[in-house]
């Protein structure tokens, strides 16, 4: 099954990327506003006013106007790292990753302990497939904020991408524990990735125990269907494996169709 294992690693990397960036855009990028935690709060009243006006505009999907107000805040206070972080995140969401990196790095230059900017920079690097640089950023987030699950989740996802499965499982388990404590809506993301790590470690029983309970959330995702299908085949539950593979095939996954053909031809028992 080594060939199948390599195939699944390739197809899940893109989902891991999507889940990681979606999560950080939704949770990390809004951490400053939700928690009212500023890493380098400005003493310039006009800069603060512009920052919060930008936040309101962004919440109302007026992104271009929000960007203008964040930039205005930076013009008033060139050391306002929180505004720089938000500018970078706007560019990240707009698929302007080079610009995002520039602004997130500027935020870090203004305050090396800006964990939000480090988290976002890691996501930027991941978008460019610069996985080792991404992992380095997540390690810094963990060092600065050891109770922040996002650092462990990101680092675990990076390890999973480059095949460091045992290390991935360790970090993802820590993320799972912290997400559970915080009652985070992103708990299932960690459990999804844990299931993949267990699969790559040839522990299909554990993989199934993680992926089955979250299946309803991802039922139209070809990757989880393919993962479960392969695991059930390896567990000698042929019919159940075929059902998941057929679902993955119906969702457009060519690899699932190829595997089903191998089953029908008797190449896989």
Secondary structure, DSSP 8 states (H G I E B T S, - for coil): -HHHHHHHHHHHHHHHHHHHHHHIIIIITTHHHHHT--SS--S-HHHHHHHHHHHHHHHTT-HHHHHHHHHHHHHH-TT-HHHHHHHHHHHHHTT-HHHHHHHHHHHHHH-TT-HHHHHHHHHHHHHTT-HHHHHHHHHHHHHH-TT-HHHHHHHHHHHHHTT-HHHHHHHHHHHHHHHHHHT-TTHHHHHHHHHHHHHHTT-HHHHHHHHTTTGGGGTT-HHHHHHHHHHHHHTT-HHHHHHHHHHHHHTT-HHHHHHHHHHHTTS--
